[in-house]
């Protein structure tokens, strides 16, 4: 037995127009670092891998896991990443 035919997919613009009474759409950039505190850390990791050449997938995985561990021992780097978001670290 076959499935019934699917209705045509409506475009996002049409959906927004039809539901504008209750729907609010906020268009955000793909990777907004000011809204995501992790983006600053990933930026540091990516920069440290710019001129890196892996000998294989295992090597790449090992190095990629090691970079964030090194960053956690440099509080000034983490504070810099948080400063971009407006968040702070408060110690107990």
C-alpha positions, 0 to 999 in steps of 0.5 A, spaced: 500 500 500 502 506 498 502 513 502 497 518 500 500 524 496 503 529 500 500 536 500 505 541 496 510 545 501 509 552 502 514 557 502 517 560 508 515 567 506 508 565 504 507 562 511 509 568 515 504 572 511 499 568 512 500 567 520 503 575 521 497 576 526 501 571 531 507 570 528 514 574 529 520 572 525 527 574 528 532 573 522 539 572 526 546 571 522 548 563 522 553 564 527 551 570 532 557 569 537 554 575 541 548 570 542 552 564 543 558 564 548 561 557 545 562 561 539 568 564 542 571 558 544 570 555 537 573 561 534 580 560 538 580 552 537 579 554 529 584 559 529 589 554 533 588 549 527 589 554 521 596 551 519 595 544 522 596 538 517 593 531 520 596 525 519 589 521 519 582 522 522 585 519 529 590 525 529 585 530 527 580 528 533 586 527 538 588 534 537 581 537 536 579 534 543 586 537 546 585 544 544 579 546 548 582 542 554 588 547 553 584 553 553 580 551 560 587 552 563 587 559 560 582 563 564 584 570 561 582 566 554 575 564 557 574 571 560 575 574 553 570 569 550 565 571 555 566 578 555 564 578 547 557 576 550 556 580 556 556 574 561 561 573 567 564 568 571 562 568 578 566 564 583 563 561 589 
